[in-house]
C-alpha cells in the first residue's frame, strides 16, 4: 500500500474534530458540515454561562478603581504580553525536539509561527484545543513537508510529556508553596492530588502508546462506524494510522535523552506561566512572592485546561483568579483581582491577533503561488 501524500489529506486527528468553517477561507480541506441545532444550542448555552461568569467577576469590582489601577501602570502594561510569548517559545522548543526524534528538523523560530497560529484557534473557539491539534498536523504537512503520520506521532508524544510535566509542576508547587500555605489550607491537598492524577495519566498514556496499537485500534473502530462517509475516510487512511503507531513507539523506545530535553522545555513553559502571573501582580502593586503565586496558579491553569470546551476558559479562569486572590488577603483584593483578570485577557487578545494574522497570511501565500 503506497504512502499517503501530505498534500492531499488532512490529519488523522480529523477523525475526532474538524476546524470551524471560518478556516475554510484558508483551505477548502478545512471545511466541516454545519452542526445540528442541538449542538448549536449547547454551544450557545455554554457561551452565555461563560460570558455571564466573566461579567459577574467584573461586576464584583468598582470598575472606576479598576480603570485607575490599570491607568497607573501606563506603558508598563505592555509587559503583560511578554511572559506568554516566552511560555509558548519554550513549549515550541520542546515540540521541535520531539520532531527531531522523527528526523523532521524544523527550526524553532519557524515552528513558533505555526504554534502561534494554532494558539489563536485554540483560544478562539469552543473545543479550541482539539481543533488546534488537528490544525497543527495539517500545517506541519503544508508548510514543512512533515508527513501526517510523523506529525500526529509528535503530538501524541508531546501530549503525554506535557501532562507529565504539568504533574511535576503541580508537585513542585505543592512543595515550594508549603511555607506560604496555612496548615488548614485546602490548596495543599488539591495540588498534591492534581499532581498525582496528572502524573498517573501521563504514565498511562506512555504505556498505552508503547503498546504500538493505539491508532490501529482507532482505525478498526472507525471502520465499523455505520456511516459511509466515515468508513471511506478511514479506509483511505489505513497507512497513516499504522505509521503513526510505528513512529510513536520508535520515539519512546529509542530517544530517551532527547525526550528528557523536551520534557524540561515543556516544564519551563509551565513555570513561565506562573512567572507571568507574578509579573502582572507586581505591576499592579501586589507584593506576592513567586512561591505564593505557585500556590494558586497551577490550580487555575488545570481548571482552564479541564474546561477546554470553553473558548480561552472564559469565566472559569477569571472566577478562579478572583476567588483565590481574594483569599490571599491582599489590599483592595476585589479591584486588584479584576484588574489582574483584565490584564490576562488583554494579553490573550494580543496573541490571538498575532496568531490569526500569521494564519491568514498562509492563505495569502497560497493564492500568490497559485497566481504565479
N, C-alpha and C positions, 0 to 999 in steps of 0.2 A: 504493500500500500504506500503510495507516494506521500511525501511530506507536504503538509498544508502550506499554502502561501500566506505570508504575513500580511500581504497587501489586500487579500480578498476576504478575510474573515475577521470577525470581531472576537474578543477574548472568550475563553472558556467560562469566565465568571458571568458572562451574559446569561447563562442558564438561570442565574438567580435573579438578576435585575438588569434592566436596560436603562440607559441615561434618559432624562426627560426630553420631551420634544424640542425644548429650547436649544438643544445641542444639534438638532437636525441641520441647522444652517452651517455647522462646522463640517459635517459629513453626513450624507444620507444613511450611512450604515448605522448611525446612532439613533435612528428613529425607532420608536416603540408605539404600540397601539395605545389609544386613549384609555385610561382606566374607567371601570364601570362606575355607575352612580354611587354604589355603596362605598367604594374605596375613596371616591372624591369627598363624600360626606365625612368619612372618618378623618381624612386629612384636614378638612376644614375645621372639624371639632378640635383636633389636636392643635392646630394653629391658633384658634380662638383662645383655648385654655392657656397656651404658652404666652401669647401676647398679653392676656389678662393677668397672668402671674408677673410678667415683666412690668406692666403698668402698676400693679399693686406694690411692687418693690419701690418704684419711684414715688408712688402716692404716699408712702410712709414718711418721706423726707420733705423738708422745706426746700422746694426747688430753687428759690432765690438764694438761699445759703449754699446750695449745691453749685449753682452757677458762679457764686462768688469764689468758692473753693477752686473751681476749675480755672476761673479768670486769673486768680493769684498765681497759678503755675506759669502762665504766659507761654512763651515758646518752648519751655521745658516739657510741655505736654507732648510734643512731637517725639520725645524719647520713649513714649509708650509703645511705639511700633517696633523698636529695635530688638528687644529680647525675643519676641516671637520669630523674627527673621533668623535669629541665632538658633532657636529651637528647631525650626524647620530645616536649617542647614545641617545641623547635627544629625537629624533624622535622615536626611538625604544622603549624608556621608555613610551612614550605616547601610542604607539600601544599596548604594554604589558598591560597597564592599561585598555584599551578598551577590550582586550581579557579576562581580569579578570572579567569584567562585564558579560561575556558569560560563566563564570565558566571554562575557559580554562587558566590554570595557567602555563605559560611558563616563565622561568627565563629570565630576561632581557639580560644577557650575552649570553644565548643560542639563543635567538631570534635575537640578534645582528649579529651572524654568518649568519643566514638566510637573514637578512636585507642587509648585505654587499654582499652576493651572488647575490641577485636580483638587487642590485645597479649596479653591474658590467654589467648586462644585460641592465639595464636602460640606462647606459651611452654608450653602445657599438653599439646599433642598431637603425635604423630609427624606430620611433614609440616605442622606448625602454620603456617609462613609461607604455604603455598599456600592452606590453609583460610582464613586470616585475610584474604588478598587478596580472595577472593570475598565474604566477610562484610562487608568494608568497602563494597563497591559496593551490597550489599543494604541495609545500614544507612543509607548516604547517601540511597538512594531512600526508605526508610521514614521516616527522621527528618527529612530536609531537602528532600525532593521533587526531588533531583537525578536526572535521567534516567539510566538504566542505561548508555547509550552514553557519556554525559559522564563518569560515574563511572569506567567502565572506561578511558576515554581518559586521565583524570587519573592513574590508577595506572600506566598504561603509560609515560607521560612521566616520572612520578616515579621509576619503577624505573630508567629509563635515566640520569636525573640522579643518582640515589642511587649507582649503580655507578660513575659517573664521579667523583663526589665522594669515594667510597672510594678510588679510584685516586689522586686528588690528596692525600688523607690519607696513604696509604701512601708516596707520593713525598716528601711533606713530612717524614714520619717518618724516611725513609732519609737525608735531607739534614740534618735537625736533630739526629738522634741519632748522626751520624757521629763526633763527638768522643768520645762515650761508648763506642762500639763498638770493640773491638780490630780491628787490621788484618786478622787472620785470621778474624774472626767471620763465620759463615755468615748471620747475620741481615741484614747489609747487602745481599748479592745477593738474598736472599729478598724483602726489602722492595722492592727495585728491580724484581725480576721480577714480583711480585704487582701492583705499581703499573702496569707496562706492560701486564700481562694485563687488569686491570680497566678501564683507560682504553680499550684496544682493544675490549673487549666493549661498553663504553658507546657508543663511536663507531659500532660496527657496528649496535647497536640503534637508534641515532638514524637512521642511513642507511636501515635497513630500514623504520622507522616512517614516514620521509619518503616512501617509495615509495607509501604510501597504500593498500596492498592486503594488509596482514598479516591483519586479521580476515576479510576477504573470502576469502582463500585458506584460512584455517582453516575457514570456513563450508563451502567447497567440499569440503574433505577430510572433514569430519564428515558431510556429506550422503551420502557414498559408504560410510559405515560400514554393514555389513550387519546392523544391529540396528534393528528398527522403532522402539523407544523413542528411541534416539539420533537417528534421522532425523526423527521427529516433532518432537522438541525443537529440532533445528537449523532445520527449515523454518519453525517458528513464530517464529524469532528472526532472520530474514534482515535485517530493517530495523535491528535493534540492532547486528548485525555491521558492516553498511555504514556506519552512522552513527558507530560507534567509529572507523573509519579516517578519516573526514572530520574528526572532532574532533581526533584526534591530529595530523594533518597541519596543520590550521589553527593549532593551538597552537605547533607547532615553527616554522612559517613566519612567523607574524605577531606573536609575543610574546617576542622575544629578550630585551629588557630585564627583563621580569618573570621569565623563566626563569633569568637570571643571579642575580636576587634569591633565587629558590627554591633555586638551587644553593648559594648562600652559607649559607642557613639549614640545608640538609642537611649541608653540610660542618661547620658548627658543631656539629651533633649528634654527628658522629664524634669531634670533639675533646672534647666534653663527656664521652663515654665514657672517653676517656683521662684526663680530669680526675677522673672517679670512681675509677679505679684509683690515681691519685696520692694522692687524699684518703684512701682506705682504707689504703694503705700508711703514710701519715703517722700515721693513728690507731693503727696497730699499732707505731709507733715505728721504721719503716723509712724512712730518710732517702735516698730516691732522687729525683733531680731530674726535672722534667717531661720533658726530652729523653730521660732514661734510660727513663722509662716508655714513651715513644713508640717505643723500640727493640723492645719486645715486645708491647705492647697491640694494635697493628694486626694482627699475625700471628695472635694468639689470636682476635681478632674475625673475621678472614677464615676461620679454621678452623671456627669456630662457624657462620658463615653457610653454609659448604660442607656442614656436617653438618645441614642443615635437616630431615632426616627423623628426627632425634633430638630429643625434647622438651627445649627450652631448652639444646641442646648438651650434655646431661648426660654427664659423663665426659670428653668431648673438651675442653671449656673448662677443666675442673678439672685434667686431666693437663697441659694446655699451660701453665697458670699455675705448677703445681708444678715442671715441668721448667725453665722459663725463670727463675723466681725463685731456684731452687737454683743455676742457672748464674751468677746475678748476684753470688754470694759474699756475701750479706747474713748477718749474725749469726743463728744459730738458724734457718737458712733453711727447713728442712722444717716445723717447727712454725708459723712465721710464715706460710708459704705456705698451710698447711692452714687457719689462722685466716682468711686473706685469702679463700680459696675459700668458706668458710662464710659470711663477710660478704656475698660476692657472691650466694650462694644465698638468704640472708635477705632481701636487697634484692628479689630476684625474687619470692619468696613474698609479700612485702608488696604489690608492684604487681599480682601475679596476683589477690590477694584484692580489691584495689580494682577491677580490671578486671571480674572476674566479678560483683561487686556492681552495677556500672554496667550490665553487660549483662543481668543478670537483672531489673534494675529496668525494662528495656524491656518484659518480659513483664507486669510488674505494671501498668504504664501502659496497655498494650493491653487487659488484662482490665477495667480501670476504664472505659475508653472504651466497650467493648462493653456493660458493665452499665448505663452511662448512656444 
